[in-house]
Amino acid sequence: MHVNRRAVLGLMAAAALPGRWALASSARTDDGVIEQAYLYLLGRMLVLRQEHIDRAKPSFAYNQINYNPLGSADFVNPNFDVAYLEAWIAVDDRTPVLLTVPRITGRYYTAQILDEWGEVIANINERTFASQPSGSYALVAPGWRDDLPAGVARIELHSRKAKLLGRVELKDDPDGAIKLQQAFALGALGRPVVFPAPVVPSFNNQDLLGAEIFDDVDARIDSAFDVSPVAAQMQQQVRAVAEYVASSAQARAAVDKLLREQVVPRFIEYAFTKSAPYRNHWVGGGATGNYGSDYLLRTVVNYAGIWANTSGEAVYFGATRDANEAPLNGSNSYVMHFPADQLPQSAVDAYWSVILVSVPDYRVVPNDLKRYNFNNHSNLKLEADGSMKIVIGPKAVAGVAESNWLPAPPGKPFSLTFRMYVPKDAVKTGAWAPPAVTPL
């Protein structure tokens, strides 16, 4: 009996997307399989895109820390409340990499290590590494078993590469934060063989990939182990779709049309309104950093805020719509009004912050004040009743202190990201969320 590729795709027992994602009612079974395969693979492509962006910097080298100047970070939705450091780690079967973390007290810090799919491997700090919150750490390839010097902790990576992100809270002492930032060190204990990152077609967050995502899938999948429990079945599904795409020009055109006209627009809409709990017109508050079988959430996070941490370290909220469900626009003025008993600083054990970024690329927006974010160290004025107002718009608003104004780009859409670092239980359980962004 002859079974064509289209029929095989239709009959595959594919891993279901998370229940909150419903396939379009008009989609045929094989279209659903293509959609699932695309959304799984897109998560890896977003990390590969970031690796290529980082590699393009003139001073880039694997196993070399880039100590970012304050207020800079070349990835989507950066955090301007910390002194950042970042590096790409590369190991092989014989060559570990040694990471040194300085002793830090009295301010938030973490050395976050993620794999090549965006899964958090470890956070080194006094909360998660209480037995050794600072010192030396050997980052080793999977299965590496050689001896280490006394006092050097062993951290096994998921594959031969990983991303390091160090964050040191600025507080009201940026010079002290920079000094601590510079005390982090990284170096290979030898000369590891570094495999080049697979080639990725150029794309941005507004124009995501079409059928070309299914070209050369083996190189992209095989370049990094995926810890997801559904990785094997999803990777087989990706390969089956790739085979179909390569079967004819007509098949490729049909898949490209499906992706660009249906899958991508639905994914972008889903990412900012349905991918996590929706409270006060903010999406977020869910678990990130480690995703289990929820590859869709992982792809959403890699798309909207790559390198997200685990919920014990940070909880994230995003807003692209106001209290009336209209898209946020920089020509309008808005207010976020926190009641006196719901101030954000009361809901964290470390700090909070809110940043304004452009849509759809999620980069900071220049303004004359060079004011891109607020946090609990900003000079925000409280109201007479102890509540707090933050206004967002093209100009300051009468009746609210100018210090509480976050400039927005006139005539352009924007997004807000609210971060709660070391959140209290009220945040993690959903009892606390930022107030709605209300038009004035």
N, C-alpha and C positions, 0 to 999 in steps of 0.2 A: 504494500500500500504506500502510495506517495503522500507525504505530508509536507506542505510548503512551509517556508519560514514564518509566514504570517500566522498560519495556524498554530505553529509551535509557540509563538509569542502569546497567542490567545489562550493556550492551554496551560501555560506555566503556572505552577503553584507558587506565586510570588509572595514575598513578605508583604503584609498589608501595611499601608501607611497608618500612622497614629490615628485613632478614632476621630479626633477633632478635624482632620483633613478629609473632606468628602470629595470623591471624584465627581466631575461634572456628570449630570444624569445622562447627557447625550454621548458620553465617552464610551467607546466599545472597550471590551476587555483588553484587547491588545494595546489600545491607546493608554489605558491605565497602567499597563506594564511598562510602557515607554516612559510615562510620567514618573513612576516610581524610580526607575533606573536613572533618569535624568537628575532627580532631586537628590538621590544618593551620591552620584558622581560629582555633582556640583560642589558638594562640601569639600571634596579633595581638591578640586580645581581652584577654589577660592584660596586655599592655603598655598598651593603651588604659585598662584598669581602673586601672593604676598612675598614668597621666597624670591621670585624673580625681581620684584620691586626692590627688595632689600639688597639683592646681589648687584643691582645696577648702580648702587652708590659708589663713588670713587674709592672710598676707604674700606670697602667691605672685605672681610675675610672670615671664613668659618673659624669658630673657636676664638673669636676676638670680640670683646665687648665694645659696643658703641654707647658711649655715655651721652645721652641726648641732652642738648642744652634745654634749660627750662622753657616750657611752653612750646615744645616741638615733639612730634612723633608722627612718622609718615605711615600711618595706617588709619583705617576708619574709626571714628568715635574715640579719639585719644582721651587720656585722663590728664588734665593739666594741674592736678592737685598734688602731684608727686614729682620727685626727681626720677626720671625713667632711665633704665639701662636695658639694653637688649642685645641678643646675640643669637646666631644660629650655631648650634652644637653639631659636630660631626665626629663620630667614632667609628672604629672598625673592630673586628674580632680580637685584635691584639693591642689596641690603643684606646685607653680611657681618656677622658677629659677631666681635669681637676677644677672645681669651682670653689672659690673662697668667699664666704659671707662674713662681713664684719659683725662685731657685737653692737647691737642697736637697742637702746632703751628709751622709753618715754615718747615714742612716736610709732605710727604704723609703718610696717615694712613687710615685704615678702619677696622671695625669689621663686617665681612661678615657672615651672617647666612643663611644656606642652608637647604633644606628639604631632605628627605630620597630618593628622586629621582634625586637630583642634581639641583633642582630649587632654585634660590636665593629668600629668603624671605625679607631680608633687608641688607643694608649697612649703618652702623652708622659712619658718618663722617660729616665734615662741609658742604659738597655739598648736600647730600641727606637728612640729618637730621639737616638742618640749624637752626631750632628752639631749638634743644637740641643736639648739636654735641658731648657732653660728659656728664657724670653723671651716673645715675642709670636707668636700664631698667629691667622690669619684663617680662620674657619670659614665656608665659602661654599656656596651652593646648587649643585646639579649643573649643570655647563656654564658656570659663572660664569668670565669671562675678563678682567676688568679688572686694571689694574696694582695692585701693593701696594707700600707703602714698603719701603725696604731693611731687611733684618733680620727682616721679618715672614714667617713660614712659612705656606704655604697648605695647608689641609686641606679637601678636598671631601666634603661630606656625601652620604648616599644619597638624601635627600629634604629637605623644608623644615624638618624638626624632628629633633632628636637629644637624647640624654640625656648629661649630663656628670656623672661621679662622680669626685671627687678623694679620694685617700686619703693621709694622712701618718701614718706609724707613730708611735705614742706613745712606744715604748721605755720608759725610766724617767724621761722628761722631758715630761710632758703639757703644761706651760706652753710649752715650745719648740715642740711640735707645733701648739698652738693659734695661736701667733704666725705660723708658716708657713702654716697653713690660711687665716688671715685675709689673707695676702699674695696669694692667688689672686684674680684679677679677671676680670670678664666684662662686656661691653657691646656693644650693637648700634651699628654705624656708620651710624645713620639710624633710620628708623621702619619696620621691616618689616611687611608685611601678614601677620597671623597667622591661619591658618584654625582654626576651633574643632575640638576633638577630636570625632569621631563619638560619638553617644550609645551607651552600653553599659548593658544591663540590670544591675541589682544582682545580684552573686553572690559567693560566697566559696569557699575551697578545699575545703570539705566538700560544698557544694551547687553544683556546677558547672552551667553553662548546659545547657539542653535544646534543643528545636527552635527556640527564640527566637534562638539564635545565627545562624540562617540568615535572619533578617529584615534588610533593608536592607544586604545584603552588599556592594553596589557602593560605598557610602559608606565602609565599613570597609576594604575592599581598596584602593580608589583613593586613600585618604588617605596612603598611604606605599608607596614602591617597595620591593619585596622582591628582594634580591640572590640568593636561592636559585636554582640552575639549573633547578629544577623548578617555579618560581613560576607560570609561564604555564599549565602544564597543571593544576596544583593549583587555581589560581584559576578556571579554566574548570569544573573538577569541582565546586568550591564553588557556582558559579552554577547549574549543572545541578541540584544537590541543592536549592538554594534555590527554584528553579522548581517542583520536585516538591513541596516542603513547602507552597508557596503554592497548589498546585493544588486542594486540598480539605481539609476539616476532618479527614477520615479519614486522609489522607496525613500531615498534620501530627501527628496523635495517634500514628500508627504510628512515625514517626521519633522523636518525643519518648520513647515507650516504649523503643525500641531504645537510645537514648542513655542514658537514666537507669538502665535496668535492666542493660545489658550494657556499653556502651562506657565510660561514666564509671567504674564500679567497676573494670573491667579496667585502665583507664589509671592510676588512682591506685595500684593494686597494682603495676603495671609500673614506675611512676616510682621506687618506692623499693626494688625488689628486682631488676629486670631491665634497666633502661635504660642501665647501664654495667657494667664488670667488677665482679664480686662477690667480694671477698676478705675473709676474716676476719669475715664477716657485715656488711661495709660495702659499700655500692654507691658507685662513683665511681672516680676515677683516670683517667677518659677525657678526651678533648679537649672543651673547651667554648669558647664565645665566638664561634667561626666554625664554621658547621655544614654548609656545602655543601648537598647534597641531603637531608640528614638533618633534615627539618623536625620529625620526632617528637621527637628529642633536644632541639631548640630549644624545643619546647613544654614538655617535661618540665622543663627548666631555668627557663623563665619561670614555671612553676607552683611549683617547689620552692625556687628561689633566684634571683629575677630579678636581672638585671644581672651575671651571671657573667662572669668575665674569661677570657682565653685561657690555655692551659695553660703557656705560658712565664712568665706572671705568677703564676698560682695554679692549684693542683689541689685539687679538692674531694672529700671523702668524706662520705657520710651513713649514719647507722645508725638504724633503727627497730626492730631485732630484736637479741636477745642471742645468746650463743654457742650456745644451745639452740634458736634460731629462734623464741623466744617474743617477742611485742611488748614493747618497753620500757615499764615502768610505774613511776611515781614512788613507789609503796608498797614497791618492792623495792630492795635495795642491790646495786650492781654494782662491779666493778673493771676498769680497763684497766691491764695490766701491761706496761710497755715494758722489754725486756731492755737491759742496759747498752750493747750494741753496736747497738741499734735505737732510741735516743732520737730523738724527732722533730727536735730541733735539729741533729742530725747529717745530716739529709736535706734541709735547705733552705739557701739562700744569703741569705735575708732572715729570715723568722720563721714560726712555726706558731701555730695557735690551735684551740681546741675550744670550741663554744658549745652550750648546751642550749636548745631551743625547744619550744613546745607543738605538739601535733598535734590537728587538721589545719591550723591557721592559720599555724604556723611563726613565731610571735612569741616574744620572750623572756618568761620566766615570773618574776614577782616573787617575791622571797624576802627574809627578814629581813636576811641578810648583804649583800644587793645584789650578790651574786656570781653572774654569769651566764656567765662564760667563764674559761678559762685560756689562757696563751700562754707563750712562752719568757722573758718578763719577769715572770711570776708567781713568787711566793715558794714554789715547789714543792720539797719535800724529797725527796732521793734515798734509796733503801734502802742498807744497808751494802754490798751487792755492786755498787752503782752503777746499779742498775735504778731505774725510777720507777713508782709506782702513782698512778693517779687514781681516786678512788672517787666514785660517783654514787648518790644515794639521798635519803631523807627526813631522815636524820641522819648525823652523822659515824660512822665505823666504827673500832672499837678496833683498835689496831695500825698504823693509818695516820694520818699527821699530819693534824690538822684543816685545815691550810692546803691539803691536797690533796683536799678534799671539795667536790664540785660539787652544790649542793642540787637536788633534783628535787621536782616537785609531787605530794604524796601522793594516790594513787588515780587519777591521770590519766596518759594516755599521753604520751610525749615522744619527741623526736628529737635526735640529736647531729649536728653538722656539724663536720668536721675540715678545716681549711684549711692548705695548705702554700704559702707565698708565695716565689716564685722557687725552685721545687723543683729538686733535683738529679736527675740522670738516673735514679737508683734509683726515685724516685717516678713519674716520667713513663713508665718502662718497666714498672712494676708490681712491681719487686723489693722495694719498701717499701710497706707499708700499715699503718694503725693496728691495734693488737691487738684481738681480739674483746672485746666488752663482756660480761664473765662474771658470772653471778649469784653472790652470796655466800651 
